[in-house]
Every structure is written in C-alpha cells, then in structure tokens.
C-alpha cells in the first residue's frame, strides 16, 4: 500500500530546450541537449496553505506536496531543513544596514546544506529502484551522500580531491561509502564517477546532473519566505560553487508565486566566489551566459573550488533577472569574516559562509547594498568542519603560574 506524500510531481522538463520526460524513470541530464532537468509540479492541485505549515514537522519535508517523493516510505530523512534564520544585530549596526540575518545551514545533519539535496536525491533514487549511488565531492556533499545512503540502505561511492578537508573524508568512510581521493579537482572526480558508474552499478547524483538534489536545496527558498512571514528580503548573498542552492531558491520563488503564497517581488541574488576560483563572477562581468572552466583553481574554501558548473546559465540568469551581482573575495577576507561573524554573533561559519559577509562589506562600501535593505547571508556549513582555516593558538600557561591571580 502506498503511503502518499501528496506530491504533485508531474514530469521533468529541460531547462534549456524545454523537452519533457517521464518523472517516474531514472534520468540524469536532458537526452536531447545535455542540459539540466527540473522536476515540475501540478501546482493547481496543491491544497496546502501557508497556515497549514504551523502543524507540520520542522524539516524540509513539511513542503512535501512540492517535493518529488510520492511514497512516504521512501523518504530518507535525518531531520534536515528548517534551520534558524538568525538576526545579526551587531553586524547590522556595524555595517549600517537595517536588517542583516544569517540562515545557518551548519545546523543541518552532517553539518551543511548538502544534507537537503542528498535527502531528496537519495530518497527519489531509492523510490525509482536504484541500489547504489555515487557522486564527486569537494567535501561536504560526500559526507552527506554517505550518511543518507547508509540511512536508505543503499551502497555509496564518493570520489574527492585529495586535498579536501580531512573531516569530510572521515565522514564518508565511517558512514560506509566506498571512498577514493583523486589527484585533481572536483571536475576530475566527476569525470571518474561518470566513466565508472555503469560498471559499478552506481546512479550518479552529481550536482545538477540529476533532477532531484535541486529540489532539496529549493526548500531554502520556501523556508526563507515562511520565516519572514511570506515576504522575501531585499538581498540574498550566497556562496556559489555548483550553485544548486541559489538556482533552487530561484525555482522555489517562482513556484510560491504560482501558488499565491508570495508576490512577484524578488531579492537581488548575489553570487560570491573565491578570487582563486571565480568562473561565474568572470562570466557575469563579461556579459556571458556560460562560464568557461577556471584553470588552476585554488582556494581553501573547498566548496568554492568548483572550476566549472553545469548549471552556469541558470545561476547567471537568476543573478541578472533579479538585478543582483557577482563578487569574488580573497582568502584573507574570508578568514577575517570568519572571526568577525563568530566573535560578533556567535556563529562559527564555514569559509564559504564567511565569504558572504566579506562580500557584504564590499557591497556596502560601493553602495550596492543600502542602509535600508533587508539582507540574508547564507552560512552553508559549520565552521568546526574546517579547523585549520583560521589559525588559533591559545597560550599555554602552567597551572601553578602566579599569573592566574596577578594577571597575564
């Protein structure tokens, strides 16, 4: 017996050529043009009202009518989503901005926003009969995939750059995933997953190369609207590697408008990348719709070390259509922003999350963000997963030192 979620999933649609596909068959990219597929829903059939959400569980699955899992028995969850949207009053005062808030994704299971995408992707893969899943990862996605595959009872494969954070490597291994490190970047890892998946029996859930990770990430947009009383902020600043979170939110905003939950107003969407790997920023500044590969990518913010993104056109369209912009920041700016956010608001961000605060300083200085704006920064992961990003060497003092009484 099917335990229905009430999902209104109807079909898959290519975001480039518009071709449609059966949603109840495993698909990756468009078979016609090789571009990203989006799940589409019969939104006219959604009976959920915003007020109904008050009685639902505090996870991303509260929005199950607009998520792709048909049978609740296949939902693979560790409690992901509905993370806090935290006011940042000291940052607001320091920057001279009316309202700055942080969406703290570090409080997700597995410590990052990747939990959302993997929950949706693994759930749907299991529902459609996959027995094993795999993905390349710059770090957090690998740990999340391993955890959700374990929860689902599926085999998993993870391929990571050899210099990805050690904690992410351990997460994948202890959660039972077959894990390999590769000499190269995440696109090298992706090539290896792609070329070996058939032989190993894997379903490849690489970023935006299958239709469902974006559905988990789009719940960021639903939550943002709900937590702000169904009124979106003026500016969203988002750290962007593969960009699934940003384009997922943009998709969510369109769905909510069609549902009648929000109006046509959109935030200005701001992409943040590292100076050492900024393909989207370069393409934005040059007026291009696609972002060529960034050679010799380098940054200690592993989630931003993505030299090429399959969804580049979706990211750039969202930025331009919203009147937003794209900014790159330095390693030193990210380290200083890590200290500032942790010391002023008690939120210890991942380097990628710190990049959003560094970008906000830039945007405030240039006037691109004004004092009356409502701004939301996305901290996409927990800083504790990057213990070496900001040097910290407390002084060692003997327990019997008189300095404890007389002062240091």
C-alpha positions as CSV (number, residue, x, y, z in Angstrom):
1,X,0.0,0.0,0.0
2,X,1.3,3.4,-1.0
3,X,1.7,5.9,1.9
4,X,1.1,9.0,-0.2
5,X,3.0,12.2,0.5
6,X,0.6,14.2,-1.7
7,X,3.4,15.1,-4.0
8,X,2.1,16.8,-7.2
9,X,5.1,15.9,-9.3
10,X,4.1,15.7,-12.9
11,X,7.1,15.5,-15.2
12,X,10.7,16.5,-15.8
13,X,11.5,19.5,-18.1
14,X,14.8,20.5,-19.7
15,X,15.8,24.0,-18.6
16,X,17.3,24.7,-21.9
17,X,15.4,23.1,-24.8
18,X,12.1,22.5,-23.0
19,X,11.8,18.8,-23.8
20,X,9.8,16.9,-21.2
21,X,10.4,13.4,-19.7
22,X,8.7,10.8,-17.6
23,X,9.4,11.7,-13.9
24,X,9.0,8.1,-12.8
25,X,12.0,6.8,-14.7
26,X,15.6,7.5,-13.5
27,X,17.1,10.4,-15.6
28,X,20.2,12.5,-15.4
29,X,20.7,15.3,-18.0
30,X,18.4,16.0,-21.0
31,X,18.8,13.3,-23.6
32,X,18.3,15.9,-26.3
33,X,20.8,18.7,-25.4
34,X,22.6,17.5,-22.3
35,X,21.4,20.4,-20.0
36,X,19.8,20.4,-16.6
37,X,16.4,18.8,-16.0
38,X,13.9,20.3,-13.5
39,X,11.1,18.5,-11.8
40,X,7.7,20.2,-12.5
41,X,4.6,20.0,-10.4
42,X,0.8,20.4,-11.0
43,X,0.7,23.3,-8.6
44,X,-3.0,23.8,-9.2
45,X,-3.6,20.6,-7.3
46,X,-1.7,21.7,-4.2
47,X,-4.2,22.1,-1.4
48,X,-1.6,23.1,1.2
49,X,-1.9,26.6,2.6
50,X,0.8,28.5,4.5
51,X,-1.2,28.4,7.7
52,X,-1.2,24.5,7.5
53,X,2.5,24.5,7.9
54,X,2.1,25.5,11.6
55,X,1.1,21.9,12.3
56,X,3.9,20.2,10.4
57,X,7.3,18.8,11.3
58,X,10.2,21.2,11.4
59,X,12.1,19.7,8.5
60,X,12.2,20.4,4.8
61,X,9.6,17.6,4.3
62,X,7.0,20.0,5.6
63,X,6.7,21.1,1.9
64,X,6.1,17.5,0.7
65,X,3.5,18.5,-1.9
66,X,6.2,20.3,-3.9
67,X,8.9,17.7,-3.3
68,X,9.3,14.7,-5.7
69,X,8.8,11.7,-3.4
70,X,5.4,10.0,-4.0
71,X,5.5,7.3,-1.2
72,X,6.4,8.4,2.3
73,X,8.0,5.0,2.9
74,X,10.9,6.1,0.6
75,X,11.6,9.5,2.3
76,X,15.2,9.2,3.7
77,X,15.5,11.8,6.4
78,X,17.8,12.7,9.3
79,X,15.8,15.8,10.2
80,X,17.3,18.1,7.6
81,X,16.0,21.6,7.0
82,X,14.1,24.3,8.8
83,X,17.4,25.7,10.1
84,X,17.2,29.0,12.0
85,X,17.2,32.4,10.4
86,X,19.2,34.3,12.9
87,X,19.2,38.1,13.5
88,X,22.7,39.7,13.5
89,X,22.2,42.9,15.4
90,X,25.8,43.8,16.0
91,X,26.7,43.2,12.3
92,X,23.7,45.3,11.3
93,X,24.9,48.1,13.5
94,X,28.5,47.9,12.4
95,X,27.6,47.9,8.7
96,X,24.8,50.5,9.0
97,X,22.2,48.2,7.5
98,X,18.7,48.0,8.8
99,X,18.4,44.2,9.0
100,X,21.1,41.5,8.5
101,X,20.2,37.9,9.1
102,X,22.1,34.6,8.7
103,X,20.5,31.4,7.5
104,X,22.6,28.9,9.5
105,X,22.8,25.7,7.4
106,X,25.6,24.4,9.7
107,X,22.8,23.2,12.0
108,X,21.7,20.5,9.4
109,X,22.5,16.8,9.8
110,X,26.1,16.2,8.5
111,X,26.8,19.9,9.2
112,X,26.0,21.6,5.9
113,X,23.3,22.4,3.4
114,X,24.3,19.4,1.4
115,X,22.0,17.3,3.7
116,X,19.0,18.8,1.9
117,X,20.0,17.9,-1.6
118,X,21.1,14.4,-0.6
119,X,18.0,13.7,1.3
120,X,15.9,14.5,-1.8
121,X,18.2,12.8,-4.3
122,X,18.7,9.6,-2.3
123,X,15.0,9.3,-1.5
124,X,14.0,9.6,-5.1
125,X,16.8,7.3,-6.3
126,X,15.6,4.7,-3.9
127,X,12.0,5.2,-4.9
128,X,12.9,4.6,-8.5
129,X,14.8,1.5,-7.8
130,X,18.5,2.5,-7.6
131,X,20.6,0.1,-5.5
132,X,23.8,2.3,-5.3
133,X,24.5,6.0,-5.6
134,X,27.7,7.9,-6.2
135,X,29.0,11.5,-6.5
136,X,32.1,13.5,-6.7
137,X,32.5,15.9,-3.8
138,X,34.7,18.8,-2.8
139,X,33.9,17.7,0.8
140,X,30.5,18.2,2.5
141,X,28.4,16.5,-0.3
142,X,30.5,13.3,0.1
143,X,29.8,13.1,3.8
144,X,26.1,13.8,3.3
145,X,25.8,11.3,0.5
146,X,27.4,8.6,2.6
147,X,25.1,9.3,5.5
148,X,21.9,9.4,3.6
149,X,22.8,6.3,1.6
150,X,23.5,4.5,4.8
151,X,20.2,5.6,6.2
152,X,18.5,4.3,3.0
153,X,20.3,1.0,3.0
154,X,22.0,1.8,-0.3
155,X,25.6,1.3,-1.3
156,X,27.5,4.5,-2.0
157,X,30.6,5.7,-3.8
158,X,32.4,9.0,-3.1
159,X,35.3,10.5,-5.1
160,X,37.0,13.5,-3.6
161,X,40.0,15.7,-4.4
162,X,42.9,14.6,-2.3
163,X,43.2,17.9,-0.5
164,X,39.5,18.2,0.5
165,X,39.0,18.6,4.3
166,X,40.1,15.6,6.3
167,X,36.9,15.6,8.3
168,X,34.8,15.1,5.2
169,X,37.0,12.2,4.2
170,X,36.4,10.6,7.6
171,X,32.6,11.2,7.4
172,X,32.4,9.3,4.1
173,X,34.5,6.4,5.3
174,X,32.8,5.9,8.6
175,X,29.4,6.1,7.0
176,X,30.3,3.1,4.9
177,X,30.8,4.7,1.5
178,X,33.5,3.4,-0.9
179,X,35.7,6.4,-0.8
180,X,38.6,7.5,-3.1
181,X,40.8,10.5,-3.3
182,X,42.0,11.8,-6.6
183,X,44.9,14.0,-7.6
184,X,42.9,16.9,-9.1
185,X,39.8,19.0,-8.6
186,X,36.1,18.2,-8.3
187,X,35.6,18.1,-12.1
188,X,38.3,15.4,-12.3
189,X,36.5,13.5,-9.6
190,X,33.3,14.0,-11.5
191,X,34.8,12.5,-14.7
192,X,35.9,9.4,-12.8
193,X,32.4,8.9,-11.3
194,X,30.8,9.4,-14.7
195,X,33.1,7.0,-16.5
196,X,32.9,4.2,-13.9
197,X,29.2,4.4,-12.8
198,X,27.9,1.9,-15.3
199,X,30.5,-0.7,-14.5
200,X,30.0,-0.3,-10.7
201,X,26.2,-0.1,-10.8
202,X,26.1,3.4,-9.4
203,X,23.4,6.0,-10.1
204,X,25.4,9.2,-10.4
205,X,23.9,12.1,-8.3
206,X,26.4,14.8,-9.2
207,X,25.4,18.4,-8.7
208,X,22.6,19.3,-11.2
209,X,23.4,16.3,-13.3
210,X,20.3,14.6,-11.9
211,X,17.0,16.3,-11.2
212,X,16.4,15.9,-7.5
213,X,19.3,17.5,-5.5
214,X,18.0,20.9,-6.5
215,X,14.6,20.0,-5.0
216,X,16.1,19.6,-1.6
217,X,18.0,22.8,-2.0
218,X,15.0,24.8,-3.1
219,X,13.5,24.3,0.3
220,X,15.9,27.0,1.4
221,X,13.6,29.4,-0.6
222,X,10.4,28.1,0.9
223,X,11.9,28.4,4.4
224,X,13.2,31.9,3.8
225,X,9.7,33.0,2.8
226,X,8.0,31.3,5.7
227,X,10.4,32.5,8.3
228,X,10.0,36.1,7.0
229,X,6.2,36.0,7.1
230,X,5.9,35.3,3.3
231,X,7.8,38.4,2.3
232,X,11.2,37.9,0.7
233,X,14.3,40.0,1.7
234,X,15.8,42.7,-0.5
235,X,19.2,40.9,-0.9
236,X,20.3,37.3,-0.7
237,X,24.1,36.7,-0.6
238,X,25.0,33.1,-1.5
239,X,28.4,31.3,-1.7
240,X,28.5,29.6,-5.1
241,X,30.4,26.6,-6.3
242,X,28.0,24.4,-8.3
243,X,25.2,26.9,-7.5
244,X,22.4,24.4,-6.7
245,X,21.2,26.3,-3.7
246,X,20.9,29.6,-5.5
247,X,19.1,28.2,-8.5
248,X,17.0,26.1,-6.2
249,X,15.8,29.1,-4.3
250,X,15.0,30.9,-7.6
251,X,12.9,27.9,-8.6
252,X,11.1,28.0,-5.3
253,X,10.3,31.7,-5.6
254,X,8.6,31.0,-8.9
255,X,6.6,28.1,-7.5
256,X,5.5,30.1,-4.5
257,X,4.3,32.9,-6.7
258,X,2.2,30.5,-8.8
259,X,0.8,29.0,-5.6
260,X,-0.2,32.5,-4.5
261,X,2.0,32.4,-1.3
262,X,4.2,35.4,-2.3
263,X,4.0,38.2,-4.8
264,X,6.3,38.9,-7.7
265,X,9.0,40.7,-5.7
266,X,12.4,39.0,-5.8
267,X,15.5,39.5,-3.8
268,X,18.7,40.7,-5.6
269,X,20.6,37.5,-5.8
270,X,24.4,37.9,-5.2
271,X,26.9,35.2,-6.1
272,X,30.0,35.0,-4.0
273,X,33.1,33.1,-5.2
274,X,36.8,33.0,-4.2
275,X,39.3,35.1,-6.1
276,X,41.2,31.9,-6.9
277,X,38.2,30.2,-8.5
278,X,35.6,32.6,-9.8
279,X,34.2,31.4,-13.1
280,X,30.7,32.7,-12.5
281,X,32.0,36.1,-11.5
282,X,34.1,36.4,-14.6
283,X,31.3,35.3,-16.9
284,X,28.9,37.8,-15.2
285,X,31.4,40.7,-15.6
286,X,32.0,39.8,-19.2
287,X,28.3,39.6,-20.0
288,X,28.4,35.9,-20.9
289,X,25.6,33.3,-20.2
290,X,28.0,30.4,-19.8
291,X,31.2,30.2,-17.6
292,X,34.2,28.5,-19.2
293,X,36.4,26.4,-16.9
294,X,38.6,28.3,-14.5
295,X,42.1,27.0,-14.9
296,X,44.4,26.4,-11.8
297,X,41.5,26.8,-9.4
298,X,42.8,27.4,-5.8
299,X,41.1,28.3,-2.5
300,X,41.0,26.9,1.0
301,X,37.2,27.2,0.9
302,X,36.7,23.7,-0.6
303,X,33.1,24.2,-1.5
304,X,34.0,27.2,-3.7
305,X,36.8,25.3,-5.5
306,X,34.5,24.3,-8.4
307,X,36.1,25.3,-11.7
308,X,33.1,24.7,-13.9
309,X,29.4,24.4,-13.2
310,X,26.9,22.5,-15.3
311,X,24.2,25.0,-14.2
312,X,26.2,28.1,-15.1
313,X,23.4,29.5,-17.3
314,X,20.8,29.0,-14.5
315,X,23.0,30.8,-12.0
316,X,23.7,33.7,-14.3
317,X,20.1,34.1,-15.4
318,X,18.9,34.3,-11.8
319,X,21.5,36.9,-10.9
320,X,20.7,39.1,-13.9
321,X,16.9,38.6,-13.7
322,X,16.9,39.7,-10.1
323,X,19.1,42.7,-10.6
324,X,21.8,41.1,-8.5
325,X,25.6,40.8,-9.0
326,X,28.6,38.5,-8.6
327,X,31.5,39.2,-6.3
328,X,34.8,37.4,-5.6
329,X,36.7,37.7,-2.3
330,X,40.1,36.9,-1.1
331,X,41.3,34.2,1.3
332,X,42.3,36.9,3.9
333,X,38.8,38.5,3.6
334,X,37.2,35.1,4.3
335,X,39.4,34.5,7.3
336,X,38.7,37.9,8.7
337,X,35.0,37.5,8.1
338,X,35.1,34.1,9.9
339,X,36.5,35.8,13.0
340,X,34.0,38.7,12.7
341,X,30.9,36.5,12.4
342,X,32.0,34.2,15.2
343,X,33.1,36.9,17.6
344,X,30.2,39.3,17.0
345,X,27.2,36.9,16.6
346,X,28.4,33.5,18.0
347,X,28.0,31.8,14.6
348,X,31.2,30.0,13.5
349,X,30.8,29.8,9.8
350,X,32.4,27.6,7.1
351,X,34.8,29.5,4.9
352,X,32.1,29.6,2.2
353,X,29.6,31.2,4.7
354,X,32.2,33.7,5.8
355,X,32.7,34.7,2.2
356,X,29.1,36.1,2.2
357,X,30.0,38.5,5.0
358,X,33.2,39.6,3.2
359,X,31.1,40.2,0.1
360,X,28.6,42.3,2.1
361,X,31.3,44.6,3.3
362,X,32.3,45.1,-0.4
363,X,28.7,45.8,-1.4
364,X,28.0,48.2,1.4
365,X,31.2,50.1,0.6
366,X,30.1,50.5,-3.1
367,X,26.5,51.3,-2.3
368,X,25.2,48.2,-4.0
369,X,23.6,47.4,-0.6
370,X,22.0,50.3,1.2
371,X,21.2,51.0,4.8
372,X,17.5,50.3,4.4
373,X,18.0,46.9,2.8
374,X,17.0,43.6,4.4
375,X,19.9,41.2,3.8
376,X,20.2,37.5,4.3
377,X,23.6,35.8,4.3
378,X,23.7,32.0,3.8
379,X,26.2,30.2,6.0
380,X,26.2,26.9,4.2
381,X,28.2,24.8,6.7
382,X,29.6,24.5,10.2
383,X,33.0,26.1,10.8
384,X,34.0,23.2,13.0
385,X,34.5,21.1,9.9
386,X,37.4,23.4,8.8
387,X,39.5,23.6,12.0
388,X,42.6,24.7,10.2
389,X,41.1,27.6,8.1
390,X,41.7,30.2,10.8
391,X,44.8,29.9,12.9
392,X,44.1,29.6,16.6
393,X,47.0,29.0,19.0
394,X,46.0,29.8,22.6
395,X,48.8,30.4,25.1
396,X,49.8,27.5,27.4
397,X,50.2,28.7,31.0
398,X,51.3,26.4,33.8
399,X,48.5,25.6,36.3
400,X,50.7,26.9,39.2
401,X,51.6,30.2,37.5
402,X,51.1,33.3,39.7
403,X,49.7,35.0,36.5
404,X,46.3,33.3,37.2
405,X,46.0,35.6,40.2
406,X,48.1,38.6,39.2
407,X,47.0,38.9,35.6
408,X,48.5,37.9,32.3
